[in-house]
Amino acid sequence: MRDTIAPTWRFVMWIFVGLALSCGAPEEPAASRSVEPAPSPRGESPRLADTIDWLPPLLLDHLYVVLDAETHAAIRTSRFILDDFAAVDSGLPEFRPPGPDSDVLYIRGAETYLELMAPHSRFGEPVGQVGLGFGVEVPGALPRVFASLHAAGLRPFFAGEYVDFVGSVPVPWKQTTGPRAPLVDGLAVWASEYAPGFAHWLDPQGADPAAIARRDFLRPRFRGDRLLRDLGGARLGVDPAARQRLIDGLLALGYRVDRGGDVLTGAGFDLSLESRPGPTRLIALEFRLTRAADCDIVLGAARLRCAGDRAELRLERAAS
């Protein structure tokens, strides 16, 4: 998704049609492409396999999920979460500590972060909706992701996003590409490349003007003395009828199939798939910790358990 941008600030999105066309216009696939190709040894279609080898490394940037009101409030007010587990804020531009009016919480790791939305938040997402945002850290590489999505027949968009917190000159934020339509019901997927200078604009003393890495954006907010290091993986409930569509879309983003399709590996963030009817839902989220810990905390309809240098937040009842 995105960090908070207050309505009084300008938010401008430009669609880079020329760049998109240079990578292959995102029109409907030609009739000849509707023929099912023979699978490659790695499980991708031949034309998708042609793009995989030159994909830039895609890494998880953040995950978002919309929680029920009770669970969101429990996390927002938990002293363990706020004081011991991680740095938590309300988003751009001030990164304020969570308060009663914080309808979105940002839980920051060193290179990844978790975005927890309340029902009826400003983003208007329904309870249970999940989003996976990936990032590229090779300058100028995002069009290659666009090309891979296009080769997979996903009709991707390509957009540039700008923000303006002060003054009248918009500041480049990031470029984003992703499927025009959701891969599966309940799950949004996209990839972004931060604009050079954005991290420096937020943190002039600590970030290089050319910095585009996830770590550069998160460094001022990450707290190494807290438990959370990063998001490590997720377990998703996926309708059997939608399972292959999800796998095919994630293959276009560089994931690999393991254990007969039950696990997708890649992006430093493995995904386990369980067959569940209905929209895709987040069952559990795994964390990597800065040190060994022991915890077992009920947070509304969710439960956080720490064991060694790993933790798991079970959200099955909190996001459904």
Secondary structure in CASP SS format (residue, H / E / C, confidence):
PFRMAT SS
TARGET T0000
AUTHOR 0000-0000-0000
METHOD secondary structure of the structure
MODEL  1
M C 1.00
R C 1.00
D C 1.00
T C 1.00
I C 1.00
A C 1.00
P C 1.00
T C 1.00
W C 1.00
R E 1.00
F E 1.00
V E 1.00
M E 1.00
W E 1.00
I E 1.00
F C 1.00
V H 1.00
G H 1.00
L H 1.00
A H 1.00
L H 1.00
S H 1.00
C C 1.00
G C 1.00
A C 1.00
P C 1.00
E C 1.00
E C 1.00
P C 1.00
A C 1.00
A H 1.00
S H 1.00
R H 1.00
S H 1.00
V C 1.00
E C 1.00
P C 1.00
A C 1.00
P C 1.00
S C 1.00
P C 1.00
R C 1.00
G C 1.00
E C 1.00
S C 1.00
P H 1.00
R H 1.00
L H 1.00
A H 1.00
D H 1.00
T H 1.00
I H 1.00
D C 1.00
W C 1.00
L C 1.00
P C 1.00
P C 1.00
L E 1.00
L E 1.00
L E 1.00
D E 1.00
H E 1.00
L E 1.00
Y E 1.00
V E 1.00
V E 1.00
L C 1.00
D C 1.00
A H 1.00
E H 1.00
T H 1.00
H H 1.00
A H 1.00
A H 1.00
I H 1.00
R H 1.00
T H 1.00
S C 1.00
R H 1.00
F H 1.00
I H 1.00
L H 1.00
D H 1.00
D H 1.00
F H 1.00
A C 1.00
A E 1.00
V E 1.00
D E 1.00
S C 1.00
G C 1.00
L C 1.00
P C 1.00
E C 1.00
F C 1.00
R C 1.00
P C 1.00
P C 1.00
G C 1.00
P C 1.00
D C 1.00
S C 1.00
D C 1.00
V E 1.00
L E 1.00
Y E 1.00
I E 1.00
R E 1.00
G C 1.00
A C 1.00
E C 1.00
T C 1.00
Y E 1.00
L E 1.00
E E 1.00
L E 1.00
M E 1.00
A C 1.00
P C 1.00
H C 1.00
S C 1.00
R C 1.00
F C 1.00
G C 1.00
E C 1.00
P C 1.00
V C 1.00
G C 1.00
Q C 1.00
V E 1.00
G E 1.00
L E 1.00
G E 1.00
F E 1.00
G E 1.00
V E 1.00
E C 1.00
V C 1.00
P C 1.00
G C 1.00
A C 1.00
L H 1.00
P H 1.00
R H 1.00
V H 1.00
F H 1.00
A H 1.00
S H 1.00
L H 1.00
H H 1.00
A H 1.00
A C 1.00
G C 1.00
L C 1.00
R C 1.00
P E 1.00
F E 1.00
F E 1.00
A E 1.00
G E 1.00
E E 1.00
Y E 1.00
V E 1.00
D E 1.00
F C 1.00
V C 1.00
G C 1.00
S C 1.00
V C 1.00
P C 1.00
V E 1.00
P E 1.00
W E 1.00
K E 1.00
Q E 1.00
T E 1.00
T E 1.00
G E 1.00
P E 1.00
R C 1.00
A C 1.00
P C 1.00
L C 1.00
V E 1.00
D C 1.00
G C 1.00
L E 1.00
A E 1.00
V E 1.00
W E 1.00
A E 1.00
S E 1.00
E E 1.00
Y E 1.00
A C 1.00
P C 1.00
G C 1.00
F H 1.00
A H 1.00
H H 1.00
W H 1.00
L H 1.00
D C 1.00
P C 1.00
Q C 1.00
G C 1.00
A C 1.00
D C 1.00
P C 1.00
A C 1.00
A C 1.00
I C 1.00
A C 1.00
R H 1.00
R H 1.00
D H 1.00
F H 1.00
L H 1.00
R C 1.00
P C 1.00
R C 1.00
F C 1.00
R C 1.00
G C 1.00
D C 1.00
R C 1.00
L C 1.00
L E 1.00
R E 1.00
D E 1.00
L E 1.00
G E 1.00
G E 1.00
A E 1.00
R E 1.00
L E 1.00
G E 1.00
V E 1.00
D C 1.00
P C 1.00
A C 1.00
A C 1.00
R H 1.00
Q H 1.00
R H 1.00
L H 1.00
I H 1.00
D H 1.00
G H 1.00
L H 1.00
L H 1.00
A C 1.00
L C 1.00
G C 1.00
Y C 1.00
R E 1.00
V E 1.00
D E 1.00
R H 1.00
G H 1.00
G H 1.00
D C 1.00
V E 1.00
L E 1.00
T E 1.00
G C 1.00
A C 1.00
G C 1.00
F C 1.00
D E 1.00
L E 1.00
S E 1.00
L E 1.00
E E 1.00
S E 1.00
R C 1.00
P C 1.00
G C 1.00
P C 1.00
T C 1.00
R E 1.00
L E 1.00
I E 1.00
A E 1.00
L E 1.00
E E 1.00
F E 1.00
R E 1.00
L E 1.00
T E 1.00
R E 1.00
A E 1.00
A E 1.00
D E 1.00
C E 1.00
D E 1.00
I E 1.00
V E 1.00
L E 1.00
G C 1.00
A C 1.00
A E 1.00
R E 1.00
L E 1.00
R E 1.00
C E 1.00
A E 1.00
G E 1.00
D E 1.00
R E 1.00
A E 1.00
E E 1.00
L E 1.00
R E 1.00
L C 1.00
E C 1.00
R C 1.00
A C 1.00
A C 1.00
S C 1.00
END
